[in-house]
Amino acid sequence: MIDDHGDLERRACRLIGVDRSSFQYQRAADGDGAVRTRMHELANERRRFGYRRLAILLKREEQLVVR
C-alpha cells in the first residue's frame, strides 16, 4: 500500500487502522523449535494441563532451560 500510493508509513498505517509497531514487527529467529514441538506433544497427551504444569514436565525432561 505504501508503494502504491506513495504515502508515508505513518499515514498508510493510520489509513488501514494498523499500529506502526505491528507493521514494523519482525519475528525473531526461532531457536526453540524442539522445545515448542515437545510442548505441543505433551499438551496433546495431557489436554487438561496448563502451561505451568507443561513447563514442569519439560524441566524434568531437561528440555526447558529457565533463564
N, C-alpha and C positions, 0 to 999 in steps of 0.2 A: 504494500500500500504506500509505503514511503517513497519508493521509486516511481510508482505510477503517478502520483500527484505532486511529487516534488516538495512535500511538506516536511517540516521538521519532525523529528521523532516525538517530541512532546505533544505537538498538535495532532499528529496521527493517532497517538495512544488515547488522547482525550476524545477524539472523534469516534473511535471504536469502543471506548469505555474500558480500557485496559490500563492498569498501573504500569508506569515505566519500569519499575523494578522487576515486574513479572516479564515484561517484554525483553529486558536485558539479561535475564537469568540464563546462566549456562550451567548445566548439570556437571558436577564434579565426576572425575573418573571413578568407576565402580570397582573398588578394590576389595569389597567384601561379598563377592558373588557366592562363594562357597557357604558362607555363614547364612546368607539370605536363603539359599536353596535348602539348607538343612533346617532352618526355622520354618519354612513352608512345609517341609516333610513332617516335622514334629506337629505343626498346627493341624495338618490333615489327619494325623494319627490320634491326636488328643484335642478334639474340637472345643472342649469346654475350657481349656487352659488359656489364660490371658498372656500378654506379652511378658509380664514379670515372671510367671512360672516357666514359660518357654526359655527365658534368659537363664534361669537357674539350671534347667536341663542342658542348655548349651555350655554353660560353665562346667558342669560335671563332665561333659564330653571334651572339654578343653578346646571348644570351637570359638568361644567368645572370650575376647581379652578385654577386660574392663580398663578403661583409660583413666 
